[in-house]
Amino acid sequence: MSTFTVVNEDTLAAAINECKDRLVYIAPGVTEWIVDAIGFVMKRDRPPAITVIIDADPEVCRLGYGTVDGLEALQSLATEQMLPIRYQPGLRVGVLVVDDQISVYSPTPLLIEAGADRSDQPNAITLDAGNPLDRVLKACAADGAGSPGSLLPSEAEVGAAAATPELLKASLKDLERLPPKPFDVARTERVYNTKLQYVDFEVTGYKLTSRRVQIPTDLLVGTDKTLEARLRNSFSLLEGKESLVVLIEDSDPNTGNKLIDGKGRIVLTPYSEQAIEDERKQIYTDFLTPIPGHGQLISKVRRKAFDTRVEWFKSRVAAYTVAVKQQLDAAVAESVRELTQALLPGVMQRPPARLLKYSMSFDPKESDYRAALEAELSQAFNLGDRFFQPVVKVIFKDLTYETITDPKFVAQLNKSFPGLAQHGFFEEHDSAPELRSTEIVKKPAR
């Protein structure tokens, strides 16, 4: 067995499954897979003695030392099996004891990098009941070990290759090309981004009343006075008319659950583009805070409720889209008939030559002109999804260091979110120095 090894979620779960007498799990966090393995050995007729010690701070999950699903699974297991869970604040080392074997490893913060899985990239030392010091000295071919069994550096488990000047030079050159972000900058950004996010939220393509269709200019030779406001170089489909109102299934905006009436039927509600506009504005009012010159911000504690409301809104817009498209053909046909009737007298006086190319008569009648004009206008109105395709867009963006070191931004932030300082907004949770708004403003980016 190698002394320097790779420990990850897979190897931890596999080792736990093999446990017989004693299991000790010490780590910042836990995943669902590891909890499943612990639960598996607890169901045996003679389960091992089990000790679990974690850091229950929420920052553990934010950094990726564990997962929310894992923490929830551990809570359920502890409740069901009456398993005591111990807490060590700031814990950042991993220890797994399985019977007489111990592994000490470096847990991977998945926010920063992916977990280890290659045998030539060890992150742990695994030892048994033998002499641990001799094993470590031999495994790394330590200078001064002085024992007959000592290895040459090239034979060591770790460090068998030399860090040559060329290797270090190449590394430094790459760092010069892509320098690491100063750690205080990264920490400051993370503090803000655990609390706030930018949100770009918009709805497009749903306003039928503002849609205009381009009409060939050589057809605009005569208009009906009642259509004069609608007919310039283009024709408005619904201007001056009521927007299309359809019935859609109603649902709770806070849960997305469909509303049921007293007879067990899904409630239907009238819906229109005005309803879309009203609900869009209400989402802004309920969740988003404008910071002048920067955009819309949302508090992370409101993010889950915002996501639920947006999904509710998307479902309503989607239902509206389907229902409107079913009525749109009739609305377009009516507009084509109106426009044909308005343009026909002028077209008959000065008909464009192309309208007659399909005529089989030397002396076209009004019905021939009407059919040709109606066909051309129908083609002009045939715009497919480009004409009506509502889209709800939501894009989240993190705050940058340049923004959060802007004194004006910080002042606006404190004004818009007065409760942030009271809830420890400027506190670090990963052993970094505490940050205050005045420090953030004064400290220049390096």
N, C-alpha and C positions, 0 to 999 in steps of 0.2 A: 504494500500500500504506500502511495506517495505521501510525503509530509505536506508539501505545498499542493493544494488542490483547488478545484473550482466548486464553489457553493452557490447554488441558485435555487429558485423555487422548485425545480424538478428534483434536484439532489436532496433538498431538505425534506420534501414529501416522501421520497423513496426511503430515506434513512429513518424517518419517523415510522413508516409502515413496518420496518424491521425491528422496531423496539420491543423488548420483552419485559425488562424489569424497571428501568428508570428512564424518564424523559425530562429533559430540561430545555426549554425554548426561551432564549433571551434575545430580544431584537427590538428595534424602534417600532416596527409595525408588523402586520401580518396580512397574508392574502387568503382568499377563500380556499384555494387549493391546500394550503398548509393547515387551515382549520379543519378541512375535510379529513386530512390524514390524522390529525389529533383525535377527531371524533371517531375515526375508524378503530384506532387502538383502544379507545375507551369502551367500545362495545364488546370487547373480548370478555370471556368468562373470568379471566384473571388479568385485568388491565394493569399497566405499569403505573408506578408513582409518577405523577405529572406535575411539573412546575412551569408556569408561564409568566414571564415578566415582559412588559412592553412599556413604551412611552405613549400615553393616550392623548397627547397633544394633537389637535387637528392639523397642525403644520406637518406632521409626519406623513399624512396622506397627501397633502398638497405638494410635498417634495418628492413623493413617490417611494418612500421607504415601506409603505404598505398601501392598501386600498380600502376604500369605503366599504365595499362588499365584504372584504375580509374582516374588518372591524365589526360590522353588523353580524356576520356569521359567528365570530368569536363571542359576541354578546349573547347570541341565542344559545350557543353551546354551553356557555357558563351558566346560563339560567336553567337550561334543561338538565344538565348533568351536575349542577351545584359545584362547578369547577372554580376555585378561587383564582382570580387574575390579579397579579401584582403590578404596581406602577412605579417606574423609575423615570422622573422628568429628565429630558435632555439625553436620553440613552441613544448612542450612535454606534454601538458595537454589536455584533451578532455572535451568539454562543449557542451551540447545539450539543447537548450531551445525550447520547444514546447508549445506555448500558455503561460499558467501560471505555467508550470512545468519545472524545471531545473534538469539536471543530470550532475554531475561533475565526470569524470571517468579517470582511468589510461589507456591510449592506450597501446596495446600490441605490442612490436616489434617482429614480427613473425620470424625474424631471430634467436631470442633467445628462444622463447617458443610459444606454441600454444595459441590461443585465449581462453578466459574464456567462459564456457557454463554451469557450474554447479551452482545452486543457493546457495550452501554452500561455494562457493569461490568467494565472491563479489569483484568487482573492481570499484564500483561507489557508490556515494551518490545521491539519487534522492529526491528533495524537491519541495514543492509547495509554494503557497503564504502565508502559515501560518508562525508560529515562527520557523525558521530553527534551531536556537541554541537549543531550548528545544527538538526538534525532534531528533537531533543528540545525545544529552546527554542521552535521554531516550533510544534510540536504542542501545547504547553501555553500558547502565547501569553504567554511569560514577560515580566514587566516588565523594561525595560532591554535587551531584545534589540536594538532599534535598527536593524534591517535593513529594507530596502525591502519585503521580502516578509512582514513581521511581520503577524500576525493580531490582530483584536480578540478580547478574552476570549470573547465570545459565539460566535466562529467556531472556537475551539480544539477539539481532539479530546477533551480532558478538561477538566473544570472550566468548562464553558460556562455553567452555571447558577450563580447567586449563592446562597451560604449565608446567607440573610436572618436577621435576629433572630427572626422568627416561626418559621422552620425549626428553629433551634437551641433555641428555647423549647419547641417541640413535642417535640423529642428529649429534652430534659432532663425534661419532664413525664412522658414514657413511662418514663424511667429511674427516676424517683421512684416511679412506680406499680409497676414490676417492676425493682427494683435488681439489678445484676449481682452474682453471688456473688463475694466476695473471692477474688482469684486464689490466695492462699496456701491458702485453704480448699479450692478446687477441686483444687489440686495435691496437697494432703495426701490428699484423698479418692481421687484417682486412684492414688496410691502404694499405698494399702491395697487398692483394688479390682483392682489388677493381680495381687494375691497371694491374696486371700481373697474368698469370697462366702457370703452366707447361703443356706441351702437349706431350703425347706419340702418335706418328702418324706413322703407318706402313702399308704396303701392303704385303700380303703373298699369296703363293699358285698359283701364276700366271705365273711362268716361266716354260713353257713346254719344252723349249730347254735344261733345266738342269735336267729334269726328267729322272730317270733311273729305269729300271725294272729288278729285280733279276731273273736270269736264272738258272735252276738246273745245277749244275756243271758237272754232268755226260753227259750232252748234248754238252758240250764245247769240242768236240773232233776234230773239224775241222772248219776252218773259211775261208771266202773269204777275200782276201787281201784288197779289197775296204771297208770291214766292220771292219778291224782290230782295227781301232781307236775307233770304237763305241762299240766293244765287248770285255769286260774284264770279270769280274764276273757278270756283269750286262750289259743291253742293253739300249742305249740312244735312246729315241723315235725320236727326231728331230735334234740331233747334226749333224752339217755339212749340214743341210737343212735350208731353210728359215722358220722363225716362221710363224705360221698361221696368215694371215691377213684377217679380216672380215670387212664388212660394217655395221656401226651403225648410228643411228640418231645423227646429230650434234646439238649442243646447245651452248648458250652463257655462258662462265665460270663465269661471274660476276652476272648473274641473274638465270641461269638454264633454260631460255626460249629456246624452240626449234627454230632453224634457218629455215626460209622459203625462197625459191627461188622466182624468178619473176613470176612463174606460180602457186604460192600458194602451192607448194609441200615441204615437209620436206627435208632438205638437208641431204644427206648421206656422211659419211667420212670414209676413210680406218682407221682401228684401229688394233693394235698389242700389243704384250707385251712390245715392245720398246716404243710405245706411252704411255703405262701405266707408265713405268719407267721415261720417260721424264716429264709427268704431275705430278708424285709424287715429283720429284726434284723441279719442278717449284713451287709447293705448299710450300715446305720448303723455297725456295728462297723468295717468296712473303710474307710469314707470320711468319715464325719461326726464332728465334734468338738463336743460341747455346751459352750456358754459360758453359765453360769447367769444367768438374767435377760435373755438376749439371743437365744438360739436356737442352731441348728446351723450350724457353719461348715465349709466345705470349702476345702482348698488348691487354687489354680488349677492347679498342676502335676498334681493328681489328677483334674481335671475330665474329661479325655478318657476315662480309665479308668472314671470314675463314669458318664458318659453311656453307655458301652458296656454296663456292668453293668445299668443301668436299662432299656435297650432289650431286653437279654436277659430281664430280669425281666418286663417288659411282655408280651413274646411268650409267656412261659410262662403268665402270668395269662390272657391272651387265649385260649390253647389250652384252658386249664382251664375257662374260661367256656363255650366252645362245647361241650365234652364234658359238663359238668355239666348244661347246659340240656337235653341229649338224655336224661339220666337223671332230671331233675327231675320230669317229668310222672309217671313211675312212682312216685317217692317221694311226690308229692302225692296221687296216687290211693290209695296204701296208707294214708296218714294220714287221708284222707277216709273210707275204709272203717272204719278203727279207731275214729274219732270217731263215725261213724254208729252203729256197734254199741254204743258206750258210752252214747250219748245216747238211743237209740231207746226203751228201756223208759220212761224218764221222760217223753219227748215224747208217747208214746201215752197216758199217763195225763192229761197236761195239754197237749194240742196247741195251739200258736199258730194262730189262725184263718187266717193267710195260707198255712199249709201245705196247707189244704184247698180253697183257692179254685179249683184246677185239677182237683179230684176230680170224677169222673163217677158216684160211688156215694154213696147215703145212709148206707151203713154201711162206711166205709173199712176195709180190711184192713191187716195189718202190712206187706205189700208196698207198699201205697200210701203209708203213712207213711215207710217206708224210702226209697222213690224220691224223695219230696218233700224229706225231710231231707238226703239225699245231694246232691240238686240245689242246695239252699241252701248247704250247706257247700262244694260245688265252686265256687260263685260267690264265696264268701268267700275261698277260696284262690287265686282267679284274679287275681293281682296283677301279672302280666306282668313287665316288666323292672324295675319298682320293687322287686320282691321279691328279685331276684338280679342285680346289675349291678356287678361288681367294677371299680373305677377306680383307676389308679395316677396320682397327681398329683405333679408336681415343679415348684416355682416357685423361681427364683433372684432374689435381691435384693442390691443393692449396700449396702455399709456407708455410714453417714452421718457427717458431721463431728461431730455431737453425740455419736455413739457413740464415735468414735475419740479424742475429747478427754476421755472419761470415765476418770479414773485407775483405777477398779475394772476397767473393761473391758480397759485396757491391761495391768494386772497379770495378769488371767485369761488374756489372750492370750499373754503371755510365758510363763506357766506351761503352757498347753496346747500351744503351738508353740515349744518352746525353741530350735529350729534357725533361726528366722526372722532373728534379729539376725546370726547367723553367715553368712547368705546375703545380706546387704545389704538387709534388708527395709525399712529406713528411708532408703534412698538414692533420690534423684531421678535421672532419666535424661534430662531435657529442659532442662538448664542452670539449673534452679531450685536454690535453696540446699539443702544436704543437711539431712535431717530426722532427728532422733533421738527416741526415745520420750519422754525427759524434756522435750524442747522441745514435743512435741505435747501433752503433758499440761498444761504450764504456760501455753501460749499460748491466751488466750481467744478465742472466736469473736467476730468483729466484726460 
